[in-house]
Each structure stands twice: as C-alpha cells, then as structure tokens.
Amino acid sequence: MSKMIPYGRQDVTDADVEAVVAVLRSDFLTQGPVVPRFEAALAQYCGAPHAVAVNSATSALHIACMALGLGPGDWLWTSPITFVASSNCGLYCGAQVDFVDIDPRTYNLCPDALERKLLRAQAEGRLPKVVVPVHFAGQPCDMRRIHALAQRFSFKLIEDASHAVGGRYLGQPVGDCRYSDVVVFSFHPVKIITTGEGGMAVTRDARLAARMARLRSHGVTRDAADMTHAPDGPWYYQQIDLGYNYRMTELQAVLGESQLQRIDDYVARRHALAARYDRLLEGLPVQRPWQHPDGYSGLHLYVVRITADAQVQRDAVFARMRQADVGVNVHYIPVHTQPYYQQLGVTYDALEESMRYYAEAISLPMFPGLDEAQQDAVVDALQRSLAP
C-alpha cells in the first residue's frame, strides 16, 4: 500500500532535536530563559518591539481581544473563510461576531465589502470594536486600505497572520504592525515554522504587550508598579486580571527558535513549489491561486478552484484524489455555516463570494519536504480526477 502524500507536514532537523534535548537536560522546562529569547528573536525578525509567546494562535487571538477591551455589547468582524478560531476569540470575550465577504482573487477579507458593511453599521449604530483580517494561505490582506478604514470608523485591528509568518507586505515583514494593533502567528506543525503547538502575539504597543503577557499567566503580576499596594515580601504576587494559563513551554520555544533560523528558506521553497505547480497545472480546468504584487506570501496553502467548465465537480475530485493517496483538503468551511454560529443567528447575507469559493476550493499538498516526484504524482492524480 502506498503512503498518502499529506497536504502539510512539519520539517524537524537534527539541530531541532538537539536543541530540544538540551532544554530537557536544563534546569527549566517552563518559565525559563528560552521563551523570552524566542520572543525577542521573532520580534526582531518582524521589526516590531514586543512579542508575547503563548500555547496556540487561538490563545494569542483571545488575549489580544481582551487586551483591546473587547467585551459584551461589542462586535468583532472577520472573514468567513478561516478556521473558527478567528471568530471564536470574540465569543470568548462575550462579544457578538459578524462576517465580511472575501475578495474573489485573493480570498482575503474584501476592503470594498468591509467599507459597505461599515457604512451600514454606522447608520445602524453597531460598528465593530475589533476587525480581524485573515492572511489566508499566507497572502497578506490589503492592510493599508483596511487600516485607513479603521482610522475612519474607529475600530481596532488584529491581523490573523497564522498562515503568514515569513511573508512580506509592501516590502516589510508581516508582523511589523504598521497597519494594526496586534499581529498573531501560529506555529502548528503544518504552518511555516512549528513549536508543536504554539502561537505569538506581536505589537508596537508596550501597554498591550504587558497586558497580554499578564493575561497568558492567570492575570498575575510580580511587578510592584502594577500592584495595588507594596508587596509583602520578595515572594509576593497579585492577581489583577482574570487571566488564563496560556504559557508556552521552554521545549516549544527552543524548537521555534531553531526553526526560525530556516524560515526564509522554508518560504522560498514554498514559492518554488508554487511556481512549479503553476506550470504543471497549465491547461487544466482549475483556477490557480493569484498573488497580489503588494505582498510576498508565506504560502502556507496552495489552493486551486475547480472551475465551472470542469466536467467533474470539487466533491468528486476530492474523493478521487484521496483514493489516489493524495491528502488534499478544503480550507475552509465558511465559519458562518457552522451549526454553532447558525444557532447564534448569523445569516448568509452578502457572503456570496465565500460560498462560491467553498463550493470550488481544494488545497493541494504544500510543504518544504514535498519533492518533485510527489508533486508530479499530485498533479497526475488531479488530472485523472478531473476526467469525466
């Protein structure tokens, strides 16, 4: 039996293993020196002054929302073409959630749709407090325009860059926070670099960073400047927020630190694979992903769409490729169609592009270790799966 080619896979080297083993033999498995070192390295890479490491990107989204003051009576808006974490973070804070349709070329949150929705919401008195643009598949959103709307309509911005670490926007690293309050990264095994599970929130705002750091560790501080009275002694701490245990371990951090040294190579390899896919797929009835010239994608995903002139629809293509041991996937089921969100009364209004995308999209294998023979097998399976 042949081995299925996965849609994504981590790359762990001997150097990564040695780094983790060294931490296992050290004095600290958690709350030691490696987490701050990883934070500093990623902040420097992104060109932002502050980074807060946590145990997942979901946790990073949650504490970012909390630090920005999102709560009951507020609204969070995001794209429906994302994983549920991008919107769940608003629900965790007691806020209401709504969705903005996608751009038909980039599959990112559409600035035109956002502006139209903001104008309606302004007239109705229910503007969002936070908007979460998602850099889908690693391609940066049109953050310059979305930021201009944030200034005009007075909402905060959290970039969900879970797919995009290592990417660039307008020549600068994704994560420099020029156009947002917080940028969130994911280090899940199928992402650009991995810590096993893990995430990071990056910001230019020292107060936001301090609040997020406190919220990831039970809302507790040992800094006398933050306390309501002088400490009782050197052992003393105070809980001043209702926080969570979202801390990253030293093991995760050292793996991330080691992987970060190869991030540019990983992204370059993904671009080489994408360019080869583009060539191999010419002539097939599929729509290849389009890259905006303003960005340099992290290329977490390579998504094609089974176009209307194909004689076989997406669902059949998916099934045939899985039968051929190609681990294709669909990213993502629109969040607003999930039963939990339907129970909340979220509607399908003005999300036609998202629904059209979902009916046609299929993610092909994309990871640095994918070799040309495997890629040829993927394309061959796709070609055969498209045959009537």
WOSUL-V449360 format. One line per field, one symbol per residue. ss: DSSP state (a for helix, b for strand, c for the rest). psi: psi as a letter, one per 20 degrees, with the letter a starting at -180 (. if undefined). A space follows every 10 residues. Layout:
ss = ???
psi = ???
This chain:
ss = ccccbccccc cccaaaaaaa aaaacccccb ccaaaaaaaa aaaaaacccb bbbbccaaaa aaaaaaaccc ccccbbbbbc ccccaaaaaa aacccbbbbb cbccccccbc aaaaaaaaaa aaaacccccb bbcbcaaacc ccaaaaaaaa aaaccbbbbb cccccccbbc cbbccccccc cbbbbbcbcc cccccbccbb bbbccaaaaa aaaaacbccb bccaaacccc cccccccbbc ccccbcccba aaaaaaaaaa ccaaaaaaaa aaaaaaaaaa cccccbbccc ccccbbcccc cbbbbbcccc cccaaaaaaa aaaccbccbc ccccaaacaa aaaccccccc caaaaaaaaa bbbbcccccc caaaaaaaaa aaaaaacc
psi = pqpporhqqq oprhhgghgg hhghjaipiq kbihghgggh ghggghkqip poprirhghg gghggghjjp apirqpqaqi nrqhhhhhhg hhjjrqqrqp rqpighjrpp hghggghggg hghiklqqhp pnppmpjipq rmhgghhhhg ghjlrqpoon khijpirqpk iqppiikhkr hqppqqkqhi agqqjeqrrp pqqiohgggg ghhghiljkq qjohhiqirq qhaiiqrqoi rnarnjqqrh ggghgggghh ijghgghggh hggghggggh ipiqlqoqqp ppiiroqilh qopqporhiq iprgghgggh hghjkomrrp orpphiiqhg hhhijprjpk kghghgghii qppqpoqhip rhggghhghg hgghhip.
